[in-house]
Amino acid sequence: MLKSCKYCGRIHDSKYDCGMKPKRKKEGNEKDKFRWSRKWREKRNQIVQRDNYLCLVCKHRGKYNYNDLEVHHITSHEEDFNRRLDEDNLITLCSECHELAESGAISKDYLYKLLYNAYGYEY
């Protein structure tokens, strides 16, 4: 059966591999495997619930933002993979604050202080 290929735009047999179809990775790296794990999904939900479904940076600035929430690792996987599920290393941020934290515009020290003030976690 001839069909129009959505990858190369040509018309060829539906079983023909034109080579343009993106290859799917069957195995991810450690970081990817962790992000797909049930442990991470459960921990992420716990952290967002702990933080009352609010971005803690926005809350500290007097704005209650509950849109586009993400859980941020203050100390990244690359720095210390063993801290990936530690509650004192995880904080709920909106997508905008998360980007700022990833770029370093919001310091790790500031984020640790927010957790300390909110929950008494030592940093």
Helices and strands as residue ranges (DSSP letters): E 2-4, E 11-13, H 30-35, H 38-50, H 56-60, E 69-73, G 81-83, G 87-89, E 90-94, H 95-103, H 108-119
